[in-house]
Amino acid sequence: MNDEQLLRYSRQIMLPDFDIPGQVQLLSAKVLLIGLGGLGSPIAMYLSAAGVGELILVDDDFVDASNLQRQIAHGQSDIGINKARSAANAVNELNNTTTVTVIEHRLQDAELQEQIACVDLVIDATDNFASRYAINEVCWETKTPLISGAAIRWEGQIAVFDPNDPTSPCYQCLYPEQDTDSPALNCSENGVIAPLVGIIGSCQALEAIKLLTGTGSTLVGHSLFFDGKYMEWRKLKLSKAVDCPVCSTSS
């Protein structure tokens, strides 16, 4: 690291269990972030601020006035701009040493596989089951750790799935695909309190930093639930589903 980097990241380098080796690992890390809305906004900003070397930002949606209540990477002047592009501009303003790649369409099939295979970590900040299942399946195929988050109304959750850990369940263990018969909750129909996405997104960013640097213990094998209305956290242990079509050893 050069003198400028030592100064910029000095407050992290001060941490005894992080130090210069942790910062060096962040600077060399490559992260794929899918979804640059309420969750993706703080994730992108905090990972860049912390010094993650390369971010690939993916979103096919455009900034709308109703997004500005909670999607803090976007501003008034970004209305009508692609969210990945808008978030990239915010990231570059915060830390122009982070290399940012923008993908303004939905990743599918071979392209999704290609992008996930070339990163150290995937963060799912999407808002629909189809994307979450597809991302989870490819992460398992490529053995790429996955951090998942969701937020609606006053409640949110975070989970970490690591195909390199033989005890780790996957996203589909937590939400079997048959559950998609029920309509998915979304902010446009059910609402969400503004700071909630910041809390959940920040937790996803923190889990990412821990995974990338091997610091502390992560949420692998657990799901963390947050009730913002009553300020309550619950941490639940997750187990592999014996018949999971994605991660079960018998599948």
ChimeraX attribute file (.defattr): number of C-alpha atoms within 10 A of each C-alpha:
attribute: neighborCount
match mode: 1-to-1
recipient: residues
	/A:1	10
	/A:2	6
	/A:3	7
	/A:4	9
	/A:5	13
	/A:6	14
	/A:7	11
	/A:8	14
	/A:9	16
	/A:10	14
	/A:11	11
	/A:12	17
	/A:13	18
	/A:14	11
	/A:15	11
	/A:16	9
	/A:17	14
	/A:18	18
	/A:19	15
	/A:20	18
	/A:21	12
	/A:22	20
	/A:23	24
	/A:24	17
	/A:25	18
	/A:26	24
	/A:27	19
	/A:28	13
	/A:29	19
	/A:30	22
	/A:31	25
	/A:32	23
	/A:33	24
	/A:34	25
	/A:35	24
	/A:36	32
	/A:37	28
	/A:38	30
	/A:39	31
	/A:40	34
	/A:41	29
	/A:42	26
	/A:43	28
	/A:44	30
	/A:45	22
	/A:46	20
	/A:47	24
	/A:48	26
	/A:49	18
	/A:50	21
	/A:51	23
	/A:52	26
	/A:53	19
	/A:54	21
	/A:55	22
	/A:56	21
	/A:57	23
	/A:58	26
	/A:59	24
	/A:60	16
	/A:61	17
	/A:62	18
	/A:63	24
	/A:64	17
	/A:65	13
	/A:66	10
	/A:67	19
	/A:68	18
	/A:69	14
	/A:70	20
	/A:71	24
	/A:72	22
	/A:73	24
	/A:74	29
	/A:75	17
	/A:76	11
	/A:77	10
	/A:78	19
	/A:79	17
	/A:80	13
	/A:81	15
	/A:82	23
	/A:83	30
	/A:84	33
	/A:85	24
	/A:86	22
	/A:87	31
	/A:88	27
	/A:89	16
	/A:90	20
	/A:91	24
	/A:92	16
	/A:93	11
	/A:94	14
	/A:95	17
	/A:96	14
	/A:97	17
	/A:98	21
	/A:99	16
	/A:100	22
	/A:101	15
	/A:102	17
	/A:103	17
	/A:104	16
	/A:105	12
	/A:106	14
	/A:107	20
	/A:108	13
	/A:109	10
	/A:110	9
	/A:111	11
	/A:112	15
	/A:113	18
	/A:114	14
	/A:115	16
	/A:116	25
	/A:117	18
	/A:118	13
	/A:119	18
	/A:120	18
	/A:121	23
	/A:122	24
	/A:123	26
	/A:124	23
	/A:125	27
	/A:126	23
	/A:127	20
	/A:128	14
	/A:129	17
	/A:130	11
	/A:131	17
	/A:132	18
	/A:133	18
	/A:134	16
	/A:135	25
	/A:136	24
	/A:137	19
	/A:138	20
	/A:139	24
	/A:140	19
	/A:141	14
	/A:142	16
	/A:143	17
	/A:144	20
	/A:145	25
	/A:146	26
	/A:147	25
	/A:148	22
	/A:149	24
	/A:150	23
	/A:151	28
	/A:152	19
	/A:153	19
	/A:154	18
	/A:155	21
	/A:156	21
	/A:157	23
	/A:158	21
	/A:159	26
	/A:160	25
	/A:161	25
	/A:162	22
	/A:163	20
	/A:164	12
	/A:165	12
	/A:166	11
	/A:167	14
	/A:168	20
	/A:169	25
	/A:170	30
	/A:171	25
	/A:172	22
	/A:173	20
	/A:174	16
	/A:175	13
	/A:176	13
	/A:177	15
	/A:178	8
	/A:179	11
	/A:180	12
	/A:181	7
	/A:182	7
	/A:183	9
	/A:184	10
	/A:185	15
	/A:186	15
	/A:187	14
	/A:188	10
	/A:189	9
	/A:190	9
	/A:191	13
	/A:192	20
	/A:193	17
	/A:194	17
	/A:195	16
	/A:196	24
	/A:197	30
	/A:198	21
	/A:199	18
	/A:200	27
	/A:201	30
	/A:202	21
	/A:203	21
	/A:204	30
	/A:205	24
	/A:206	17
	/A:207	22
	/A:208	26
	/A:209	24
	/A:210	18
	/A:211	23
	/A:212	21
	/A:213	17
	/A:214	14
	/A:215	13
	/A:216	11
	/A:217	9
	/A:218	17
	/A:219	22
	/A:220	23
	/A:221	19
	/A:222	19
	/A:223	19
	/A:224	18
	/A:225	20
	/A:226	20
	/A:227	16
	/A:228	16
	/A:229	11
	/A:230	9
	/A:231	9
	/A:232	10
	/A:233	14
	/A:234	10
	/A:235	14
	/A:236	13
	/A:237	10
	/A:238	18
	/A:239	14
	/A:240	19
	/A:241	17
	/A:242	13
	/A:243	12
	/A:244	19
	/A:245	15
	/A:246	21
	/A:247	23
	/A:248	15
	/A:249	12
	/A:250	9
	/A:251	9
